[in-house]
Amino acid sequence: MSVTKESILEALARVALPNGETLVSRDMIRAINIQGDAVNFVIEAPTPEIAAQMEPARKAAEAVVLELGDVSKVTVALTAHGPAAAKAPPPSLKIGGHPKPQEGPTKPSGVQRILAIGSGKGGVGKSTVSSNLAVALAKQGRKVGLLDADIYGPSQPRMMGVNKRPASPDGKTIIPLHAHGVTLMSIGFMMEEGKAVVWRGPMLMGALQQMLGQVEWGELDVLLVDLPPGTGDVQLTLCTKSELTGAIVVSTPQDVALIDARKALDMFATLKTPVLGLIENMSMFVCPDCGSSHEIFGAGGVAAEAEKMGVPLLGNLPIDLDTRLAGDGGTPIAAGEGPMAQAYAQIAKGLIEGGMA
């Protein structure tokens, strides 16, 4: 009767180890090869240290197989798992640096529209509007991305409740994060919390180019870009290097805010970026005790500016404590229910019906 792998394993099952187990029960037998009356196989120990003590077991294995019929030669190799290879460190992903040349305005693959959300000055609630508008659009079935381009003051990680570093499989491609149905990227994900970004203009431009071009945004109906306040390098880079669908300007009714908002509007006009509409934030304060409305920052200024420009007033949003608490807590108020969620839903609906999102 010719020898078989099964008969060899049956024989090896009789070779006991010092702990009472056998070569077969410990699953140490590898690469059984039968060539005529010659048999070759490998005993693989779990570590080099154990392998150094297994020469008696190797000789015993050789002997029991040699006793089988039709076997005249047995070769048994003893080996071991080597130490685990050191895990390669993740590729180094660096954000910032001088921008790379490009032939003309581009748009991330799979992104249908890019909407910039800007303001003439800080403190008017632009980032709050951006996060809530992104969530409101996502709730209405749109595939939405949100890029926090406010390099010096990134607030979307806190407002969207995300505090992780994006992955990079190759040190170049950036895998974005997700929250509340929105695809997210922010310079805040890449920096230690509380650490200032101290960059000159070219670094800002390079970072924006990376976050637009190297992020795997996937298929999006609209990518909202939360711009820094003012009319600086980031705005100039976005408007000239990206295929922008248009811009939305956020302002309070206050005269001082409107002065700066007009500068933002003029900047977009100079850069030939269409302004799709204005949003008046902090339009009033509704007293929670008596229900009366107070126009703390004035009234009608943003509506008058929108009428003067011939663009829509997309919405009026009051000062609201719950909105602030929700943003600080990492769950935009638009993700829930209530009057403010409905207000953002109405703005989102207007953008969708107007073909802007």
N, C-alpha and C positions, 0 to 999 in steps of 0.2 A: 504494500500500500504506500503510495507516494505521500510525502510530507506536505502539509497544508499550513496556511497561516493560523487556522483555528487550532490545529494540533500543537503548533508551536506555542500559542498563547496558553493552551491548557497546561503545557509543560512548565512554562514560566510562572504560571499561577502557583506553582509549588515552591518557588524560590522566596523564602521568607526574609524579611528585613528585620533589623534589631528591634523595631517597635512592634513587631507582630504582624504588620501588613505585608503584602507581597508586591512584586514588581508590577503585576497587572492591576491590583486594587489601587495602587498609587498612580496608575496611568503613566508609567515611565517608559513604555516600549514604543519605539518609533521606527518607521522605515524598514519593515520586514521585507526582505528580498530573497526569493528562492530561485536559484539557477542550477538546475539539475540536482545533484546531491550536495550542493553548497548552499549554506544559509548565512545571510548577513542581516544584522539589525542593530539598532542603537538603543542604549539605555540613557534616558535624559533625566538627570537629577535636577531638583529645583534650584540648587545653588552650587557654586564651585566648591564650597566647604563640604557640603554633603557628598558631592561626587568624589572628593579626595578620600572618603571613608568607605567607598562602595566597591573597591577592587574584589573583595571576597564574593560579593553578590554577582559581579560580572563573571567571575570564574565559575560560580555555581550555575548561572544561566547558560553559559557555554556548555557545561557538562550535561545538563538535563536535555538540551536540544540535541546534543551529539548522541544521546542514548536513543533518540527516535529512530525508527527504521528508515532506511534509504538516505541517511545523512552521514556524510564522511568528513565534512569540513564545516566548522562554525566560526564566524568572525563576529565578535561583539565589540562595538565601540562605546565608550563611556564618555558622555558629555554633560553639559549643564547649561541652564539659562545664565547668560551673562548678566552683569548688573544692568538695571534699567537705564536706558539712554536718558541723559538729561533732557528734560523737556525744553524745547527751543523757546526762548523768550518771545512774547508777541511782537510783531513788527512795530517798529517805532513810527508813531503817527504824530506828525508835527503840524500845527496849524499856524499860519502866518508866513511871512517871507515875501519877497518881491513877486508881483504877479507875473504869470507867463504870458508871452505874446499870443494874441488871438486875432484872427482875420476880421471878425466883425461880431455883432451881437449874437449871442447864443442862448439856447434854452435847454435845460436838462431833458434828457431823453424820457419820454413818457409823460411829461408835464404839459397839460393843455394851455394853462393860463398862469401868469405870474401877476399878482396884485401887490403893489407896494403900499404900506400903510405908514404915513408920515405925519409929522407935526412940525410947526415952526419952532416950538420951544418945549422944554421938558415939563413934566408935572401935569399934563392935560389928560392923562389916562390912556395914552396911545397903546401901550403894551397890554393894558387891561382889555381894551377894545379888541386888540388883535387876537388874544387868546380866546376870548368869549365868542368872537365872530368865527374863528376857526372851528370851535366846538359846535356852534349853532349850524354852520354849514354841514358839518359831518353828521349831525342829527337829522338833517334833511336829505341824507343819502349821498352827499357829495364825498368824493375821495379828496381829502384835504391834507396839505402839508403846511407846516409853520416853520419858517426860518427866522430865528432871532438874530438879526443883523445889528442889534444895538451892542456893538463890540465892547464899549467901555462900561456899559451898565446892563448886562444881560439879566433879564428878570423872568424869562419864560420857564427856566427850570423850576423856580419856586412856584410860579402861577399854575403850571401844568402838573406839579407834583412829581417831577422826575429828577433824580439825582444820581445818574450813572454815566460812566464814560462809554461812548459809542465804540463798538468793536471795529477792527480793521483787519481783514484777512491777509492783506499784503503790504500794509504800511502806506497805501495810497487810497484805496477804496474805503469809504466811511459808511458803516451801516447805521442808519438813523434809529432813533428811539420812537416809542409810540405811547400815547396816553389819550384817553377820552375819545378814541376814534381818530386821532390826528397823528400824522407822521411828523416827528420833531427833529430839529437840529439847532444847537445854540453853541456859541463859543463858551458859554458857561459850563457846558458838559466837559470841556477840555481843560478847564482851569480849576485850581484849588479854590474852594469857596473863601471869599474874603480877600483873595489876591487880586491886586489891581493889574489891568492890562495897560502896559506903558509902551505903546507902539507909535511909530510915525506913520504917515499916510500910506507909504508903499506896503507896510505890513498889514494895515487894514484892508487894502485893496486885494492883497494876496489871500488873506483869510476869507474874504467874501467870495473870491473866485473859487477857492477850494470848497467852501460849503455849498456852493451852487453846483460845481462841476464834478466833484469827487464823491458826493453823497449819493447813495443808491436810493433815490426818491421813489422809484417805482412808478406805477401808473397813477397820476393825480389829475383830477379835474381842475384843481386850482392850488397854487402855492402862494400863501400869504407871507410877505416879508415884512417883519416888524423892524422898521428903520430906526436909527438913532434920531434924536431931535436935531433940528437945524438943517443946514444946507452944505454938508461937508463931503469928505472923500468917499464915504460909503454910498451916499446918494448919487454922487457923480459916477462912481463905478457901476452901480446897479443900472442906472438909466442908460449908460452908453455901452455897456458890455453885455447886457441881457435883453432878451426880447420881451419887454414888459407889455402886458395888456393895458395897464394903466395904474393910476395911483388913487388912493383915498386919503384925504387929509382930515385929521382929528383936531378939534379946537374947543376951548371953552368959549362962552359968550363974552368973556372979559375983553375989554379993549386992548389991553397989553398982549393978551394971547392972540388976538386977531391981527395985530400988527405983524407978529412973527409968522402967523399962518399965511398971511398974504405973501411973505417972502418965500415960504415953501411953495405956494402956488405959482409964484413967478419963476422959481427954480425949475419946476416941472414943465412949465411952458417953454422956458429957455432950452431945456433938454428934449423938447418935443415928446414929452410923455403925457398922454391924455389924462386929465383928472376926471375920474368917473363919478365923484361925488364927495360931499362933506358930511361929517358926523359931528353933531354938537354934543359934547360930553359935559357932565356937571351942569346941565341946563337949569336945574332947579333942585331944591331940597324939600322933600315932603316930610313934615313933622310926624313922627310915629305916634305922638300922643293925641294931637288934635286934628291931624290930617290936612292942615293948611299947607300951601305951597309957598316957598320963598325963593325968589330968583337972586341968589347970593351974588352971582357973577354977572348980573345984567340979563338982558333978554333980547332975542331977535338978531343978534349980531351975525351969527353963523348963517342963519336963514337968509339974511339980506346979502351976505357975501355970495352964497350959492346962487341966488337969483341974479345978482350982478354978473356972475360968470356964466350963467346959463347952464349950470350943472345941478343935478338933484341934491336935495338935502336928504340924505339916506336915513337919518334918524336922530331923535333927541333922547339922550340918556340922562336921567337924574343922578344926583349924588346919592349913593346908597350904601349904607353900612354893611349889609349882607354881601354886596359885591366885593367890598374890600376884604371882608373876613374870608370869603370863598377863595379869593385869589391868594391870600396869605396862606390858606390851608391847602392849596394845591389842587383844588377842584373848582374850575371856573363855574360861576353861577349859571351860565348857559347850559351846563350839563344837567341841571335839575329842572324844577318846575317853578312857577311863580311869575310875578309881573316882569321882573328883569329878564328872566329866561325868555319870556314871550317877546320882550322888546328886541332882544338880539335875534330871536327867530324871525321877527318881522323884517329886520335889516337883511338877514340872510336870504329871506324869500324875495326881497326886492332885487338883490344882486342876481339871484338865479333867474328870475323872470326877465331881468334886463339883459341876460346873456353874458353877465360879467363873472359868473362863478358856476 
